[in-house]
Amino acid sequence: MRAIGFFEHGGPEVLAALDLPEPSPGPGEVRVAVAACAVNRLDLWVRGGLPNLRIDLPHVLGSDIAGQIDAVGNGVDPAWVGRRVVVNPGLSCGACEACLSGWDNLCRRYRILGENAPGGYAERIVVPLANVVPIPEGDTRPLVEWAAVPLVFLTAWQMLVVRAKVGPGDVVLVHAVGSGVGSAAVQIARLFGARVVGLASTDEKLERARARGAEATVRSDDQDWPKKVRALPFVGKRGVDVVFEHVGRATFADSIKLARRGGVVVTCGASSGHEATIDLRHVFFRQIQILGSTMGSKALLHRIVPLVARGALVPEVARVLPLERAADAHRTLDERKTYGKIVLEVGEPAVP
């Protein structure tokens, strides 16, 4: 089968065409004919090399997968064959205390497709049945759009709904609203009745965020952006209820200062660097909650998919490229000029 992967870490140029054997599903597994796979910043980090990351080479990237099931293993109802599905990127043991409690993303054996397990830059992938969520019958949304859903909406949902418990009237400051996870956060916060302040480096991204419901927007490349957030009449000296953080070192200190007394800073990443400086006086005196978050449980995607199907949440696709142009997709993502996701189209699968 066609695939794109790498034999060594490096820049986009290390990505190469591969001819791999088609995988076969084992007991409790299904094989998905991949129609599309979205690109994430995680792909760039894995390609470049992460500390303590152990992977077999060549490695196939890709966490965000949409396609059709074309084969099932023993114990799986054959009626699954032909179903259009999105794939939950998180793999876990399914038997430990964390998995059985519904927090499978805390499993000690937790892995992410495309990071430390083979991913979706390929024509076929095998995953446990528990990792697929069927797209509702009759839905006509292209699979390239569904590929823009799993990782970012899972991550943003857990951050805002599960961890920060965002609710009506809350003021949520979203960093990098033009990113995949930032654009998802704007929509989820609005879905739960929150007021959103969006940060981004271009007017085009801010305009798109306002179209999705951001009440106010501020240019993040303005060195006075914290003051401009404070100047908003519904922020002021009080601050914001929730800061949606994923930038890290460049913004974290200001994120804490902008949170209200008793407010929440929830973080899922550190794209500008992980060694952030924190003035602990702001944390303990104003009782700021700093919450970490990674991905989301398998159950959450079952809530998200119906909301996408009926248009309450909309996947943001900035650009679609063929699988063979994965290197170009990485370069484009690294330029940080797009709003939403870049998706690699593998091709509509032929399913028996």
BALOBA-1460 file (C-alpha; in Angstrom, 3 decimals):
// residues 352
<rec num="1" residu="m" x="0.000" y="0.000" z="0.000"/>
<rec num="2" residu="r" x="1.032" y="3.627" z="-0.515"/>
<rec num="3" residu="a" x="2.323" y="5.475" z="2.521"/>
<rec num="4" residu="i" x="4.477" y="8.441" z="3.459"/>
<rec num="5" residu="g" x="7.041" y="8.105" z="6.228"/>
<rec num="6" residu="f" x="10.626" y="8.743" z="7.240"/>
<rec num="7" residu="f" x="13.759" y="6.706" z="7.912"/>
<rec num="8" residu="e" x="15.491" y="9.409" z="9.946"/>
<rec num="9" residu="h" x="14.506" y="12.550" z="11.832"/>
<rec num="10" residu="g" x="14.910" y="15.900" z="10.144"/>
<rec num="11" residu="g" x="13.094" y="18.521" z="8.111"/>
<rec num="12" residu="p" x="10.210" y="17.999" z="5.665"/>
<rec num="13" residu="e" x="12.677" y="16.663" z="3.118"/>
<rec num="14" residu="v" x="13.048" y="13.384" z="5.081"/>
<rec num="15" residu="l" x="9.459" y="12.406" z="4.220"/>
<rec num="16" residu="a" x="9.494" y="9.738" z="1.531"/>
<rec num="17" residu="a" x="7.105" y="7.537" z="-0.415"/>
<rec num="18" residu="l" x="6.847" y="4.025" z="1.008"/>
<rec num="19" residu="d" x="5.399" y="0.778" z="-0.293"/>
<rec num="20" residu="l" x="4.245" y="-1.125" z="2.795"/>
<rec num="21" residu="p" x="2.372" y="-4.400" z="3.210"/>
<rec num="22" residu="e" x="-1.323" y="-3.990" z="3.931"/>
<rec num="23" residu="p" x="-2.094" y="-4.676" z="7.599"/>
<rec num="24" residu="s" x="-4.648" y="-7.318" z="8.604"/>
<rec num="25" residu="p" x="-7.025" y="-6.817" z="11.534"/>
<rec num="26" residu="g" x="-6.660" y="-9.118" z="14.511"/>
<rec num="27" residu="p" x="-9.321" y="-10.077" z="17.075"/>
<rec num="28" residu="g" x="-11.383" y="-7.063" z="18.100"/>
<rec num="29" residu="e" x="-9.813" y="-4.892" z="15.406"/>
<rec num="30" residu="v" x="-10.969" y="-3.230" z="12.208"/>
<rec num="31" residu="r" x="-9.082" y="-2.070" z="9.148"/>
<rec num="32" residu="v" x="-9.844" y="1.412" z="7.898"/>
<rec num="33" residu="a" x="-9.333" y="2.395" z="4.267"/>
<rec num="34" residu="v" x="-8.008" y="5.903" z="4.836"/>
<rec num="35" residu="a" x="-9.675" y="8.596" z="2.759"/>
<rec num="36" residu="a" x="-7.955" y="11.544" z="4.420"/>
<rec num="37" residu="c" x="-5.588" y="12.371" z="7.247"/>
<rec num="38" residu="a" x="-5.166" y="15.842" z="8.701"/>
<rec num="39" residu="v" x="-1.760" y="17.263" z="9.586"/>
<rec num="40" residu="n" x="-0.969" y="18.374" z="13.132"/>
<rec num="41" residu="r" x="1.952" y="20.169" z="14.699"/>
<rec num="42" residu="l" x="2.592" y="16.878" z="16.499"/>
<rec num="43" residu="d" x="3.574" y="15.458" z="13.105"/>
<rec num="44" residu="l" x="6.246" y="18.124" z="12.734"/>
<rec num="45" residu="w" x="7.617" y="17.464" z="16.211"/>
<rec num="46" residu="v" x="7.771" y="13.693" z="15.702"/>
<rec num="47" residu="r" x="9.407" y="14.099" z="12.299"/>
<rec num="48" residu="g" x="11.991" y="16.426" z="13.818"/>
<rec num="49" residu="g" x="12.623" y="14.143" z="16.804"/>
<rec num="50" residu="l" x="11.252" y="14.230" z="20.355"/>
<rec num="51" residu="p" x="13.163" y="13.383" z="23.559"/>
<rec num="52" residu="n" x="12.691" y="9.763" z="24.698"/>
<rec num="53" residu="l" x="10.524" y="8.935" z="21.673"/>
<rec num="54" residu="r" x="11.046" y="5.319" z="20.632"/>
<rec num="55" residu="i" x="9.620" y="4.353" z="17.263"/>
<rec num="56" residu="d" x="10.328" y="1.787" z="14.601"/>
<rec num="57" residu="l" x="11.680" y="3.133" z="11.333"/>
<rec num="58" residu="p" x="10.378" y="3.833" z="8.804"/>
<rec num="59" residu="h" x="7.679" y="5.623" z="10.766"/>
<rec num="60" residu="v" x="4.297" y="6.666" z="9.351"/>
<rec num="61" residu="l" x="2.873" y="9.900" z="10.765"/>
<rec num="62" residu="g" x="-0.771" y="10.999" z="11.038"/>
<rec num="63" residu="s" x="-3.201" y="11.155" z="13.961"/>
<rec num="64" residu="d" x="-6.400" y="12.511" z="12.351"/>
<rec num="65" residu="i" x="-8.030" y="9.859" z="10.190"/>
<rec num="66" residu="a" x="-11.341" y="9.502" z="8.370"/>
<rec num="67" residu="g" x="-12.268" y="6.657" z="6.051"/>
<rec num="68" residu="q" x="-14.300" y="3.486" z="5.636"/>
<rec num="69" residu="i" x="-13.926" y="0.134" z="7.314"/>
<rec num="70" residu="d" x="-12.973" y="-2.472" z="4.721"/>
<rec num="71" residu="a" x="-12.163" y="-5.515" z="6.902"/>
<rec num="72" residu="v" x="-12.823" y="-6.740" z="10.427"/>
<rec num="73" residu="g" x="-11.094" y="-9.193" z="12.731"/>
<rec num="74" residu="n" x="-12.527" y="-12.069" z="14.715"/>
<rec num="75" residu="g" x="-15.232" y="-11.053" z="17.140"/>
<rec num="76" residu="v" x="-16.243" y="-7.934" z="15.217"/>
<rec num="77" residu="d" x="-19.667" y="-7.769" z="13.546"/>
<rec num="78" residu="p" x="-19.157" y="-7.882" z="9.734"/>
<rec num="79" residu="a" x="-21.856" y="-5.214" z="9.440"/>
<rec num="80" residu="w" x="-19.119" y="-2.684" z="10.221"/>
<rec num="81" residu="v" x="-17.645" y="-3.211" z="6.758"/>
<rec num="82" residu="g" x="-18.479" y="-0.215" z="4.567"/>
<rec num="83" residu="r" x="-19.206" y="2.159" z="7.462"/>
<rec num="84" residu="r" x="-17.719" y="5.640" z="7.224"/>
<rec num="85" residu="v" x="-15.844" y="6.391" z="10.421"/>
<rec num="86" residu="v" x="-13.541" y="8.800" z="12.171"/>
<rec num="87" residu="v" x="-10.710" y="7.309" z="14.197"/>
<rec num="88" residu="n" x="-9.894" y="8.223" z="17.785"/>
<rec num="89" residu="p" x="-6.100" y="8.704" z="17.802"/>
<rec num="90" residu="g" x="-5.599" y="7.496" z="21.384"/>
<rec num="91" residu="l" x="-4.635" y="3.861" z="21.991"/>
<rec num="92" residu="s" x="-4.808" y="2.358" z="25.468"/>
<rec num="93" residu="c" x="-4.819" y="-1.040" z="27.152"/>
<rec num="94" residu="g" x="-8.565" y="-1.011" z="27.893"/>
<rec num="95" residu="a" x="-8.142" y="-2.980" z="31.116"/>
<rec num="96" residu="c" x="-6.386" y="-0.782" z="33.707"/>
<rec num="97" residu="e" x="-8.022" y="1.395" z="36.347"/>
<rec num="98" residu="a" x="-7.648" y="4.544" z="34.226"/>
<rec num="99" residu="c" x="-9.230" y="2.931" z="31.155"/>
<rec num="100" residu="l" x="-12.105" y="1.426" z="33.106"/>
<rec num="101" residu="s" x="-12.801" y="4.735" z="34.857"/>
<rec num="102" residu="g" x="-13.280" y="6.525" z="31.530"/>
<rec num="103" residu="w" x="-9.900" y="8.244" z="31.664"/>
<rec num="104" residu="d" x="-8.192" y="6.014" z="29.108"/>
<rec num="105" residu="n" x="-5.980" y="8.966" z="28.121"/>
<rec num="106" residu="l" x="-4.292" y="8.502" z="31.535"/>
<rec num="107" residu="c" x="-3.444" y="4.875" z="30.774"/>
<rec num="108" residu="r" x="0.235" y="4.098" z="31.386"/>
<rec num="109" residu="r" x="0.293" y="2.377" z="27.996"/>
<rec num="110" residu="y" x="-1.364" y="5.298" z="26.221"/>
<rec num="111" residu="r" x="-0.101" y="5.955" z="22.704"/>
<rec num="112" residu="i" x="-1.173" y="8.279" z="19.902"/>
<rec num="113" residu="l" x="-1.465" y="7.215" z="16.274"/>
<rec num="114" residu="g" x="1.286" y="8.865" z="14.266"/>
<rec num="115" residu="e" x="3.345" y="9.694" z="17.356"/>
<rec num="116" residu="n" x="4.456" y="6.423" z="18.944"/>
<rec num="117" residu="a" x="2.273" y="4.124" z="16.827"/>
<rec num="118" residu="p" x="1.935" y="3.921" z="13.023"/>
<rec num="119" residu="g" x="-0.399" y="6.603" z="11.719"/>
<rec num="120" residu="g" x="-2.666" y="7.575" z="8.864"/>
<rec num="121" residu="y" x="-0.338" y="8.813" z="6.117"/>
<rec num="122" residu="a" x="-1.181" y="5.497" z="4.439"/>
<rec num="123" residu="e" x="-3.927" y="3.780" z="2.480"/>
<rec num="124" residu="r" x="-4.863" y="1.399" z="5.320"/>
<rec num="125" residu="i" x="-4.605" y="1.335" z="9.098"/>
<rec num="126" residu="v" x="-5.686" y="-1.223" z="11.709"/>
<rec num="127" residu="v" x="-7.129" y="-0.052" z="15.039"/>
<rec num="128" residu="p" x="-9.248" y="-1.529" z="17.837"/>
<rec num="129" residu="l" x="-12.987" y="-1.333" z="17.217"/>
<rec num="130" residu="a" x="-13.206" y="0.898" z="20.303"/>
<rec num="131" residu="n" x="-11.226" y="3.542" z="18.414"/>
<rec num="132" residu="v" x="-13.715" y="4.139" z="15.606"/>
<rec num="133" residu="v" x="-16.797" y="6.314" z="15.772"/>
<rec num="134" residu="p" x="-19.335" y="5.883" z="12.955"/>
<rec num="135" residu="i" x="-20.314" y="8.931" z="10.978"/>
<rec num="136" residu="p" x="-24.124" y="9.178" z="11.124"/>
<rec num="137" residu="e" x="-25.975" y="7.528" z="8.239"/>
<rec num="138" residu="g" x="-27.012" y="10.025" z="5.594"/>
<rec num="139" residu="d" x="-24.271" y="12.512" z="6.422"/>
<rec num="140" residu="t" x="-22.843" y="13.980" z="3.219"/>
<rec num="141" residu="r" x="-19.863" y="15.868" z="4.619"/>
<rec num="142" residu="p" x="-16.703" y="14.927" z="2.674"/>
<rec num="143" residu="l" x="-14.279" y="12.688" z="4.530"/>
<rec num="144" residu="v" x="-11.536" y="15.298" z="4.095"/>
<rec num="145" residu="e" x="-13.574" y="17.500" z="6.450"/>
<rec num="146" residu="w" x="-14.171" y="14.697" z="8.945"/>
<rec num="147" residu="a" x="-10.399" y="14.152" z="9.085"/>
<rec num="148" residu="a" x="-10.113" y="17.636" z="10.606"/>
<rec num="149" residu="v" x="-12.205" y="16.623" z="13.617"/>
<rec num="150" residu="p" x="-10.703" y="14.014" z="15.983"/>
<rec num="151" residu="l" x="-7.510" y="15.278" z="17.607"/>
<rec num="152" residu="v" x="-8.257" y="19.000" z="17.896"/>
<rec num="153" residu="f" x="-11.903" y="18.723" z="18.942"/>
<rec num="154" residu="l" x="-11.068" y="15.980" z="21.455"/>
<rec num="155" residu="t" x="-8.290" y="18.101" z="22.919"/>
<rec num="156" residu="a" x="-10.296" y="21.324" z="23.065"/>
<rec num="157" residu="w" x="-13.378" y="19.552" z="24.476"/>
<rec num="158" residu="q" x="-11.450" y="17.983" z="27.329"/>
<rec num="159" residu="m" x="-9.670" y="21.270" z="28.070"/>
<rec num="160" residu="l" x="-12.791" y="23.419" z="28.163"/>
<rec num="161" residu="v" x="-15.647" y="21.102" z="29.104"/>
<rec num="162" residu="v" x="-14.018" y="18.418" z="31.248"/>
<rec num="163" residu="r" x="-11.108" y="20.253" z="32.856"/>
<rec num="164" residu="a" x="-12.128" y="23.944" z="32.959"/>
<rec num="165" residu="k" x="-15.888" y="23.247" z="33.162"/>
<rec num="166" residu="v" x="-16.685" y="26.266" z="31.012"/>
<rec num="167" residu="g" x="-20.249" y="27.549" z="31.272"/>
<rec num="168" residu="p" x="-22.631" y="30.300" z="30.172"/>
<rec num="169" residu="g" x="-21.238" y="33.798" z="30.595"/>
<rec num="170" residu="d" x="-17.663" y="32.694" z="31.227"/>
<rec num="171" residu="v" x="-15.036" y="34.767" z="29.454"/>
<rec num="172" residu="v" x="-12.538" y="32.521" z="27.661"/>
<rec num="173" residu="l" x="-9.256" y="33.792" z="26.239"/>
<rec num="174" residu="v" x="-8.123" y="31.555" z="23.376"/>
<rec num="175" residu="h" x="-4.526" y="31.745" z="22.212"/>
<rec num="176" residu="a" x="-3.697" y="31.120" z="18.544"/>
<rec num="177" residu="v" x="-7.295" y="30.959" z="17.308"/>
<rec num="178" residu="g" x="-6.057" y="30.217" z="13.797"/>
<rec num="179" residu="s" x="-4.585" y="26.862" z="14.816"/>
<rec num="180" residu="g" x="-6.580" y="23.652" z="14.609"/>
<rec num="181" residu="v" x="-7.071" y="23.355" z="18.354"/>
<rec num="182" residu="g" x="-7.632" y="27.102" z="18.759"/>
<rec num="183" residu="s" x="-10.332" y="27.212" z="16.092"/>
<rec num="184" residu="a" x="-12.029" y="24.217" z="17.746"/>
<rec num="185" residu="a" x="-11.848" y="25.942" z="21.138"/>
<rec num="186" residu="v" x="-13.691" y="29.025" z="19.866"/>
<rec num="187" residu="q" x="-16.609" y="26.895" z="18.710"/>
<rec num="188" residu="i" x="-16.795" y="24.701" z="21.813"/>
<rec num="189" residu="a" x="-16.651" y="27.694" z="24.156"/>
<rec num="190" residu="r" x="-19.487" y="29.367" z="22.239"/>
<rec num="191" residu="l" x="-21.488" y="26.122" z="22.207"/>
<rec num="192" residu="f" x="-21.459" y="26.236" z="26.016"/>
<rec num="193" residu="g" x="-22.466" y="29.891" z="26.145"/>
<rec num="194" residu="a" x="-19.092" y="31.441" z="26.892"/>
<rec num="195" residu="r" x="-17.793" y="34.768" z="25.605"/>
<rec num="196" residu="v" x="-14.581" y="34.368" z="23.599"/>
<rec num="197" residu="v" x="-11.589" y="36.637" z="23.200"/>
<rec num="198" residu="g" x="-9.355" y="35.379" z="20.399"/>
<rec num="199" residu="l" x="-5.641" y="36.001" z="19.858"/>
<rec num="200" residu="a" x="-3.871" y="35.553" z="16.516"/>
<rec num="201" residu="s" x="-1.089" y="37.134" z="14.484"/>
<rec num="202" residu="t" x="-3.054" y="38.161" z="11.368"/>
<rec num="203" residu="d" x="-6.226" y="40.108" z="10.708"/>
<rec num="204" residu="e" x="-7.491" y="37.318" z="8.447"/>
<rec num="205" residu="k" x="-7.334" y="34.764" z="11.266"/>
<rec num="206" residu="l" x="-9.069" y="37.164" z="13.640"/>
<rec num="207" residu="e" x="-11.819" y="37.806" z="11.112"/>
<rec num="208" residu="r" x="-12.408" y="34.053" z="10.752"/>
<rec num="209" residu="a" x="-12.545" y="33.689" z="14.536"/>
<rec num="210" residu="r" x="-15.153" y="36.432" z="14.787"/>
<rec num="211" residu="a" x="-17.199" y="34.675" z="12.111"/>
<rec num="212" residu="r" x="-17.194" y="31.574" z="14.346"/>
<rec num="213" residu="g" x="-18.364" y="33.508" z="17.370"/>
<rec num="214" residu="a" x="-15.407" y="35.234" z="19.007"/>
<rec num="215" residu="e" x="-16.807" y="38.378" z="20.601"/>
<rec num="216" residu="a" x="-13.508" y="40.237" z="20.551"/>
<rec num="217" residu="t" x="-10.105" y="39.681" z="18.977"/>
<rec num="218" residu="v" x="-6.597" y="41.037" z="19.557"/>
<rec num="219" residu="r" x="-3.431" y="40.794" z="17.464"/>
<rec num="220" residu="s" x="-0.969" y="38.590" z="19.340"/>
<rec num="221" residu="d" x="2.014" y="40.130" z="17.522"/>
<rec num="222" residu="d" x="1.276" y="43.450" z="19.239"/>
<rec num="223" residu="q" x="3.644" y="43.669" z="22.206"/>
<rec num="224" residu="d" x="0.846" y="45.325" z="24.195"/>
<rec num="225" residu="w" x="-1.661" y="42.518" z="23.599"/>
<rec num="226" residu="p" x="-2.204" y="41.853" z="27.346"/>
<rec num="227" residu="k" x="-3.141" y="45.513" z="27.851"/>
<rec num="228" residu="k" x="-5.512" y="45.376" z="24.896"/>
<rec num="229" residu="v" x="-7.212" y="42.307" z="26.340"/>
<rec num="230" residu="r" x="-7.579" y="44.147" z="29.672"/>
<rec num="231" residu="a" x="-9.034" y="47.137" z="27.811"/>
<rec num="232" residu="l" x="-12.014" y="45.102" z="26.656"/>
<rec num="233" residu="p" x="-15.059" y="46.242" z="28.669"/>
<rec num="234" residu="f" x="-16.055" y="42.702" z="29.679"/>
<rec num="235" residu="v" x="-12.517" y="41.841" z="30.827"/>
<rec num="236" residu="g" x="-11.067" y="44.901" z="32.591"/>
<rec num="237" residu="k" x="-9.368" y="44.527" z="35.954"/>
<rec num="238" residu="r" x="-11.396" y="41.404" z="36.746"/>
<rec num="239" residu="g" x="-9.698" y="39.309" z="34.078"/>
<rec num="240" residu="v" x="-10.952" y="36.260" z="32.222"/>
<rec num="241" residu="d" x="-12.479" y="33.105" z="33.672"/>
<rec num="242" residu="v" x="-10.531" y="30.644" z="31.511"/>
<rec num="243" residu="v" x="-7.312" y="30.937" z="29.526"/>
<rec num="244" residu="f" x="-6.979" y="28.343" z="26.768"/>
<rec num="245" residu="e" x="-3.189" y="27.889" z="26.618"/>
<rec num="246" residu="h" x="-1.121" y="25.957" z="24.119"/>
<rec num="247" residu="v" x="1.620" y="28.439" z="23.240"/>
<rec num="248" residu="g" x="3.778" y="28.025" z="26.336"/>
<rec num="249" residu="r" x="6.873" y="30.040" z="27.169"/>
<rec num="250" residu="a" x="6.008" y="33.135" z="25.113"/>
<rec num="251" residu="t" x="2.584" y="33.674" z="26.698"/>
<rec num="252" residu="f" x="2.260" y="31.678" z="29.919"/>
<rec num="253" residu="a" x="3.240" y="34.414" z="32.391"/>
<rec num="254" residu="d" x="0.712" y="36.826" z="30.872"/>
<rec num="255" residu="s" x="-1.925" y="34.081" z="30.761"/>
<rec num="256" residu="i" x="-1.689" y="33.701" z="34.528"/>
<rec num="257" residu="k" x="-1.866" y="37.459" z="35.066"/>
<rec num="258" residu="l" x="-4.939" y="37.765" z="32.838"/>
<rec num="259" residu="a" x="-6.880" y="35.063" z="34.705"/>
<rec num="260" residu="r" x="-9.319" y="36.393" z="37.275"/>
<rec num="261" residu="r" x="-9.079" y="35.552" z="40.981"/>
<rec num="262" residu="g" x="-9.879" y="31.855" z="41.189"/>
<rec num="263" residu="g" x="-9.678" y="31.586" z="37.404"/>
<rec num="264" residu="v" x="-8.343" y="28.722" z="35.317"/>
<rec num="265" residu="v" x="-5.393" y="28.397" z="32.963"/>
<rec num="266" residu="v" x="-5.694" y="25.119" z="31.063"/>
<rec num="267" residu="t" x="-2.853" y="23.986" z="28.835"/>
<rec num="268" residu="c" x="-2.330" y="21.209" z="26.300"/>
<rec num="269" residu="g" x="0.967" y="22.214" z="24.735"/>
<rec num="270" residu="a" x="3.896" y="24.571" z="24.413"/>
<rec num="271" residu="s" x="4.559" y="25.431" z="20.781"/>
<rec num="272" residu="s" x="6.856" y="28.343" z="21.711"/>
<rec num="273" residu="g" x="8.831" y="26.366" z="24.307"/>
<rec num="274" residu="h" x="8.095" y="24.353" z="27.427"/>
<rec num="275" residu="e" x="10.261" y="26.205" z="29.963"/>
<rec num="276" residu="a" x="7.756" y="28.848" z="31.051"/>
<rec num="277" residu="t" x="8.395" y="31.332" z="33.874"/>
<rec num="278" residu="i" x="5.739" y="31.567" z="36.560"/>
<rec num="279" residu="d" x="5.443" y="34.156" z="39.318"/>
<rec num="280" residu="l" x="4.000" y="31.915" z="42.015"/>
<rec num="281" residu="r" x="2.639" y="34.889" z="43.941"/>
<rec num="282" residu="h" x="-0.021" y="35.289" z="41.254"/>
<rec num="283" residu="v" x="-0.887" y="31.610" z="41.543"/>
<rec num="284" residu="f" x="-1.309" y="31.268" z="45.304"/>
<rec num="285" residu="f" x="-2.464" y="34.769" z="46.239"/>
<rec num="286" residu="r" x="-5.133" y="34.942" z="43.532"/>
<rec num="287" residu="q" x="-5.799" y="31.177" z="43.743"/>
<rec num="288" residu="i" x="-5.264" y="30.505" z="40.051"/>
<rec num="289" residu="q" x="-5.867" y="26.936" z="38.895"/>
<rec num="290" residu="i" x="-3.324" y="25.603" z="36.382"/>
<rec num="291" residu="l" x="-4.672" y="22.496" z="34.674"/>
<rec num="292" residu="g" x="-2.845" y="20.181" z="32.318"/>
<rec num="293" residu="s" x="-4.678" y="18.311" z="29.593"/>
<rec num="294" residu="t" x="-3.754" y="15.778" z="26.912"/>
<rec num="295" residu="m" x="-6.181" y="14.500" z="24.285"/>
<rec num="296" residu="g" x="-9.530" y="13.192" z="25.599"/>
<rec num="297" residu="s" x="-11.208" y="9.923" z="26.482"/>
<rec num="298" residu="k" x="-12.670" y="7.712" z="23.780"/>
<rec num="299" residu="a" x="-16.160" y="8.519" z="25.033"/>
<rec num="300" residu="l" x="-15.822" y="12.212" z="24.191"/>
<rec num="301" residu="l" x="-15.594" y="11.662" z="20.445"/>
<rec num="302" residu="h" x="-19.024" y="9.996" z="20.588"/>
<rec num="303" residu="r" x="-20.395" y="13.347" z="21.843"/>
<rec num="304" residu="i" x="-18.487" y="15.428" z="19.326"/>
<rec num="305" residu="v" x="-19.316" y="13.529" z="16.110"/>
<rec num="306" residu="p" x="-23.123" y="14.082" z="16.317"/>
<rec num="307" residu="l" x="-22.537" y="17.799" z="16.949"/>
<rec num="308" residu="v" x="-20.413" y="17.994" z="13.811"/>
<rec num="309" residu="a" x="-22.973" y="16.016" z="11.822"/>
<rec num="310" residu="r" x="-25.720" y="18.509" z="12.620"/>
<rec num="311" residu="g" x="-23.513" y="21.553" z="12.096"/>
<rec num="312" residu="a" x="-23.196" y="22.694" z="15.711"/>
<rec num="313" residu="l" x="-19.420" y="22.273" z="15.373"/>
<rec num="314" residu="v" x="-17.670" y="22.858" z="12.061"/>
<rec num="315" residu="p" x="-14.259" y="21.415" z="11.105"/>
<rec num="316" residu="e" x="-12.031" y="24.146" z="9.695"/>
<rec num="317" residu="v" x="-10.151" y="22.984" z="6.601"/>
<rec num="318" residu="a" x="-7.654" y="25.511" z="5.290"/>
<rec num="319" residu="r" x="-6.151" y="23.441" z="2.495"/>
<rec num="320" residu="v" x="-6.337" y="19.951" z="0.986"/>
<rec num="321" residu="l" x="-3.270" y="18.350" z="-0.579"/>
<rec num="322" residu="p" x="-2.638" y="14.862" z="-1.972"/>
<rec num="323" residu="l" x="-0.801" y="12.418" z="0.292"/>
<rec num="324" residu="e" x="2.303" y="12.648" z="-1.874"/>
<rec num="325" residu="r" x="2.634" y="16.330" z="-0.954"/>
<rec num="326" residu="a" x="2.962" y="15.698" z="2.777"/>
<rec num="327" residu="a" x="6.262" y="17.592" z="2.879"/>
<rec num="328" residu="d" x="4.559" y="20.673" z="1.397"/>
<rec num="329" residu="a" x="1.800" y="20.326" z="3.985"/>
<rec num="330" residu="h" x="4.406" y="20.350" z="6.770"/>
<rec num="331" residu="r" x="6.084" y="23.442" z="5.356"/>
<rec num="332" residu="t" x="2.750" y="25.251" z="5.050"/>
<rec num="333" residu="l" x="1.735" y="24.375" z="8.603"/>
<rec num="334" residu="d" x="5.083" y="25.568" z="9.916"/>
<rec num="335" residu="e" x="4.519" y="28.972" z="8.293"/>
<rec num="336" residu="r" x="1.538" y="29.514" z="10.662"/>
<rec num="337" residu="k" x="-0.429" y="31.416" z="8.017"/>
<rec num="338" residu="t" x="-3.493" y="29.199" z="7.687"/>
<rec num="339" residu="y" x="-6.722" y="29.187" z="9.694"/>
<rec num="340" residu="g" x="-7.687" y="25.647" z="10.643"/>
<rec num="341" residu="k" x="-6.344" y="22.348" z="9.372"/>
<rec num="342" residu="i" x="-4.314" y="21.155" z="6.417"/>
<rec num="343" residu="v" x="-5.609" y="17.781" z="5.235"/>
<rec num="344" residu="l" x="-3.876" y="15.118" z="3.158"/>
<rec num="345" residu="e" x="-6.232" y="13.367" z="0.770"/>
<rec num="346" residu="v" x="-5.407" y="9.713" z="0.307"/>
<rec num="347" residu="g" x="-8.390" y="9.033" z="-1.964"/>
<rec num="348" residu="e" x="-11.945" y="7.797" z="-1.576"/>
<rec num="349" residu="p" x="-11.534" y="4.109" z="-0.732"/>
<rec num="350" residu="a" x="-13.102" y="1.309" z="-2.730"/>
<rec num="351" residu="v" x="-14.864" y="-0.816" z="-0.106"/>
<rec num="352" residu="p" x="-16.609" y="-4.112" z="-0.892"/>
